Amino acid sequence: MAVSEFQEASPLISRCTYQQSKISIVVLSKDYASSTWCLNELVTILERKKSSHSQHVVLPVFYDVDPGQVKNQTGSYAAAFARHEESFKSEMSMLQR
């Protein structure tokens, strides 16, 4: 399945899969934060985890990126978030998610 096909199917996958899954494995790479789609999916996963009745487990896997860069939003993560901030200035609520 091509990425574009997966992105189009994402709302359906999100509704069905996220609600039934007990665990999510998030593979964080150096370019992960560059993708708005990936960040939106991460928000969905984390919102599921935060829900009051959820026992959902989220396991991060750091692939070719230092966990400190992700946590502190430095390196490629700082650059990606700066680009998102510029792109979504008119939609600040999107950035705060």
Buried (B, 14 or more C-beta within 10 A) or exposed (E): EEEEEEBEEBEEEBEEEBEEEEEBEBEBBBEBBBBBEBBBBBEBBBEBEEEEEEEBEEEEEBEEBBEEBBEEBEBBBEEBBEEBEEEEEEEEEBEEE
